[in-house]
Amino acid sequence: MSKPKEWNPPSGRDGEGLTGKIGRAGSATGRLALRPVRAAAHAGRDALSDEAERAIDGVMAGPLPEAIGRSLVEHQVVRRLAVSALETSAAKAAPTAPPLDLVPIEKLVRRALDDPALQRMLVDTIHARLTGELTDQLVQSPAFRRMLASVLSSPELRGALERQATGFTAEMAAAVRRRARKADDAIEARVRGLLRRPRADPSPTRYAGVATRGTALVADAILATLGFLVGGALISLVASLFGTLRPAWLVGALAGVGWSLVVLAYFVGFWSTIGQTPGMRLMRLHVIDATGRVPSAGRSLVRLVGLALAIIPMFAGFLPALVDERRRALPDFLAGTTVVYEPDEPEQPVGWS
């Protein structure tokens, strides 16, 4: 029985077979199909390269290189890198090799950094026009303005400013009190020296003298006048809706009555309730009766009358306080009261925290 013939693909140009033809056709088709892709890739790569070059040129033309240079110099990056590289080289050297002495190298680097010419160059770089332009751009940037607005509107900053203002006012008041109390003793000592009437008890006294009481009275007069002016202005504004008040003597009489009522309410009200007016509180003074308590409304009214009588004859009613052991003036003798110092509170340190 004869063997079947094996099929061999035809060779040669005419006998390459169907498979070869299909392969060549597919390869040619693939090349044709990928040609636009390759062209697009080459074009994209060129465009990306151009864009990268432009971006790098823009960065190098801006303030970034100068800023990096200043940062490298300020933080001594070159010196640290040199020392680190030398230490690494010494560590990788053979164990038998002698250790590398870095002291001379460090001195050399420090000498270079201390060179006046290098320092002048760095100063010129910092004060260059580019630095000013960079600062202007930073200050005018929206991000910087938002950050500045956030800091200025923060409750921490407002609280710190309030504490500083309060502390400043307290320090001023404390300084005025100290000076006034020294003036109390100095004035009394001068008058007693002229009259040859020294104090029976030379130790510091708790009773207020004429300087502190006079300062408190001036502050109270200012506050009472302001209250009267504000109240009178409001009353005049409301009365103007119905016309002008006449005659003039009636206006003056009403103003006098109003002033008297304001003074009466101010002094009698404060003395009989808390024992001190705002001016006395500023100077840390307190008015008390014979029992050490706050005077009553009637006693405070008598004291107010004595105050007026002491002021009318050119303040002569306060002269007895210069020679009395408890520094009492005419109002105190009439009402049976005394004015004493309050102990100063310990001053707290004022800070931003």
PyMOL commands that set and color helices and strands:
alter all, ss='L'
color gray80, all
select helices_A, chain A and resi 17-61+64-74+77-92+103-113+116-126+129-140+142-152+155-195+210-242+248-273+278-282+297-311+316-322+330-335
alter helices_A, ss='H'
color red, helices_A
select strands_A, chain A and resi 285-288+338-341
alter strands_A, ss='S'
color yellow, strands_A
deselect
rebuild
show_as cartoon
